[in-house]
């Protein structure tokens, strides 16, 4: 399943199910097949996403520090939440500025 987030203020943002579900859970939305983020909810959603990014970065840094002594240099890194939420946060900011909602599954 894909999550396709739509807004009249921006182009669509498409995410695979695990990432879309994670983002929706962070902002307190049910990860249903259809939904809406009201313009009035966007500032809190942006704040929640930014806090989740900071938390993940701190956890990854702590893990890196713990493993630094035993791990080989230049280990592979996965895509982080920070990278995934940038286009979604941009969508929320632009939609909020134009006072339009963001929907998915419709």
C-alpha positions, -999 to 999 in steps of 0.1 A, spaced: 0 0 0 11 36 -7 1 67 11 -5 96 -13 -8 129 5 -26 156 -14 -30 193 -9 -42 222 -31 -11 241 -20 15 216 -32 22 186 -53 15 151 -40 38 134 -15 39 96 -19 52 73 8 54 35 12 31 21 39 57 17 67 69 53 64 35 68 59 21 49 89 51 60 110 45 97 101 8 95 108 14 79 142 39 106 151 13 133 144 -14 114 162 -35 104 132 -49 69 126 -31 52 98 -63 45 79 -67 42 42 -83 77 41 -78 107 63 -74 144 66 -50 168 84 -69 201 90 -50 233 85 -55 241 122 -38 209 131 -7 215 110 15 236 135 12 208 161 19 182 135 50 200 123 62 203 159 56 166 166 76 156 135 105 179 143 106 165 179 106 130 165 135 138 143 155 152 172 147 122 193 158 98 166 190 117 159 198 116 196 192 78 198 213 72 167 241 93 181 240 74 214 240 41 195 269 53 173 289 64 203 283 30 219 293 10 188 321 33 177 348 13 194 338 -20 178 323 -10 145 345 -6 113 348 30 100 324 41 72 295 17 81 264 19 59 235 41 71 199 38 63 175 66 54 166 85 85 133 100 96 148 134 90 152 127 53 117 113 50 98 141 67 114 170 49 89 170 20 60 162 43 69 191 66 72 214 36 38 203 24 23 210 58 39 244 61 27 255 26 -8 241 31 -10 259 65 1 291 49 -27 288 23 -51 275 49 -59 243 30 -61 207 43 -39 177 35 -58 145 27 -48 110 18 -66 81 2 -92 102 -16 
